Amino acid sequence: MTTERRPDRATSADVATGSDAAHPSRRSFLQTALAGGALAGTAYVALGRDMSAFAQAGGPIVIGQHCELTGGFASWGYWHNKCGAAAVKLINEMGGIAGRKVELVTEDTESNPATGTRKLRSLIQRNGASFVVGSVHSGVMLAAIPVATELKTVYFSSGEATEATGEKGTRYSFRTGTDTYGLAAAGAPWAFKNLGKRWTIISPDYAWGHSHYKEHKAVVEKLGGHVNDPIFVPLDAKDLVPYLTKIPQDTEVLFSVFFGALSVAFYTQAKSMGLEKTMRMYSVSGTIEAIAPADLKGAAEGVYIVENFPRMAKYKDDGFHRDYLKAIGTDDVHGRETGSERVNAKSHSWQNWENMFALKQAIEASGWKTKKDDKGVIEALEGMQMANALGHPQGAKTLRKEDHSGIIDCYISRVENDELQVKTKVAKEDLAAMMPVRFDLSKQAV
Amino acid sequence: MSDVVLALAINGLVWGLIIALIALGLSIIFGLLDIINVAHGDLFMVGTVGGLAVTVATGSFWLALVLVPVLGFVLGLVLERVVIRPTIRQAALTIVTTFGLSMMLQEAVRATYGAQPRRMAPPIEGTVPLFGIDYDVYRIAAALFAALALAGFFLFLQRTKLGTWIRAVRHDPETATALGIPVARICGITFALGTAMAALGGVIAAPITTVEFRTGVDILPFCFMAVVIGGLGNLQGTVAAAVLLAVMEGVVTSVSDPTVARIVSLAVMSGVLLFRPHGLFAGATR
C-alpha cells in the first residue's frame, strides 16, 4: 500500500523520528491521530474503535507491559501503565506498527520479583506477547531478564540497577533510560565539584541501593574523594533515626537513594534532625518520583536531584514535550495529574511511552513479521538513534549497541520553593564519554 | 559512644511506646476473641490516612487526634459485625478472613486516596539537643500521647463497669454469660477498642513516618513480636515487651548495624517461644 503524503499532516513515522511534519505546534493531538488514520486509508477514525485500517496480514502485534500496579512501586507503576497505554493508543490511531494494530496486554508484578516472573511467563506464553515493555522495579526486572531470555523475547527494563544492561544483561534486554552507572557518571562529578568531597551513601538494602553505592563510590574515589561505609536501610524500616545517627559527622555530601514511603520517611526524619544544616543533600530522581516537593511540606527543600526528564517543562521547552504532557494528562510544573493529586513518576515513566515507539521503529526498519524475525528487531535496536520527537519527548538518544543502554540527556536540579529547578544539563554526548562500554551484549547469540 | 547509646535507647523508648499502643490493640483482640488479626497493621494505616485527611480538611491535628480514634471505633464495630463475628472462635479461618480484610483495606485506600506516599507535617516543630544529636520535639510529644493513651486504657479497664465486663469475658465467657453480661456486645466493643487504638497510633505516628496505603504492612511484624514476647493476650506484658524490644534495638544499633538489632530481636523472640512459650511475662496479671 502506498500513501500520498500531504505536507500538513504527520505520518506515524514522523512522530517516531521527529520530522517537522509532526511538530505539535501545527496541530492538536486529535488532528494528528485523524491524519494518521486518513493516511492509513480509512475513511474516518473514531478514537478507541477497532479500525479496519488494520486489515493487513499477520493480525495484531501483541506487546506485553510488565508493571507495578500494586505493591511498593504502585505509585510509579500507575504512570508506567498510563504512559504505555497512551503510546499504544496514539500508535494505533496513526495506523499501528507496519500497518498492524498493536494490542497491549498488561500484567501487574505486584512489586514482587517472584510474582513478576510468573506474570512475565503469562504475558509471553499465555497472552502471546512478542515484546515486553518491562518493570521499573530493579528486583523484578533482574528476575525477569533470565525468563525473557529463556523465552527469547525482547524485554525493556526501566529500573536503574546497572546489572540489567551489564553483567546480568543478555541480547534480549534493553533499557532506553539511565542506570546507576549512567546516573553516577552524570551527576557525581558535578556534585563532587560543587557540593563536597566526603560522601556518605544511605540507601535501601536491595539491588538498586547496592548498585548506586558501587557506581558512585567508584566515581567519587576516582576523582580523589572519600566515601564512608554505606548505610543500608531495610525496606521495612519505619524509624530511620537509628540509621541517620550512623552518618559520620564529617560528611559533606549525603547521597540518599530511596523510593516511595522510605523517601518520605527519610526526608521527614532527616529534616527533623536538621541534617541539611551540616551537609549537602544529593539524590537521584527515584527518591522524589511520584512525589511533589510541596507534599513533603518543605522537607526536601534544597536537595539536589539528578533528573532524567525535567519535571518542569520549561527546562526542555519544546512542543513534543508539551504535547506528551497533554497526552498523559499532567501539568508542566509539578507533574501532577489533571483532576487528581497523583504526581507523575516522570523521570522513569517516559520509558514506557518511548519504548513503544522504539519497538515501532525497530519492527518497521527490520521488516519483522513473526517471532522468527526477532533477530532483525534486536539488530535494529542495537545502536538505534532516536530523534527528539513526540515519540521520544525526553529528547534525542542512542540505544548503545554494545551494552543496550540508553544514552540520554540528564539534568541536575535543586528543590527550591517546592519546584525542581534545573541547575545544569549533562548532554548525552558528555554522558557517553564518561561511561565507557563495559559489557558487549551484542556478541551474544540470539 | 555512650551518648549515642543513650540517645538511641531514648529513641527506642519513644518508638516503643507508639508500637505498644498498636500492639496492645492486637493483644486485646487476641486475648478476648482468639483472633490473630492480620489486618491490624492496616487499621493503623487507616489511622495515618484518616489523620492526614482530617488535618488537611480542618487544619487541626488536634481535632484529628480526637476524631480519628472515634471513627476507628465505629469502623471496628462494623468490621466485627460483618467480618469477624461470622468466623469467631475459628482461629485458622480468622487468619484467612483478616488477611482478606487487610487486602481490601489496602486496595480501598489505594483506589481512593492514591498510591503516592505523603508527609504529614508535625503539629509541634523543632529539635532539642539529646546526647549529641538534634532530636525531634514531636517524637517526645508523641511518646507522651502514647503513654497517656496507654494509662487511660488501663484505667478504663480497671475502673469502669465496661472495663470490668471486658475483663470478665476475657477470663471466662461462659460464666460472664450466666451472669448476664452481654458477651456478644462486649466482643464487638473490644474489637472496636483495638481498632480505635490502632487508629490513634496511626494519627500519632503519621508525622514521624509516612502516610500511604502500605504503611501498616511493615509495622505489623514488630507488633506481633511484642505480643509473642509479652505473652499472647497479656496486655501489660505486650506493653512491656514493645518498649523493651525497641530500647534493646536502639542500644544494639548504637554499637552495631540496625539490621543486626532486628536479628537480635528475632533471636529473643525465638528464645521466648522455645523456653517460655506463654511469653516472657507469663503469670503476670491478665
Interface residues (C-beta under 8 A of the other chain):
Chain A: T70 G71 G72 A74 S75 G77 Y78 D205 F232 V233 P234 L235 D236 A237 K238 D239 V241 P242 Y243 T245 K246 G260 A261 L262 S263 V264 A265 Y267 T268 Q269 S272 M273 G274 A290 I291 D295 L296 K297 A299 S340 E341 R342 V343
Chain B: V4 A7 L8 N11 W15 E107 R110 G114 A115 Q116 P117 R118 R119 A121 P122 T127 I133 D134 Y135 D136 Y138 R139 A205 P207 I208 T209 T210 V211 E212 F213 R214 T215 V217 D218 I219 P221 E249 G250 T253 S254 P258 T259 A261 R262
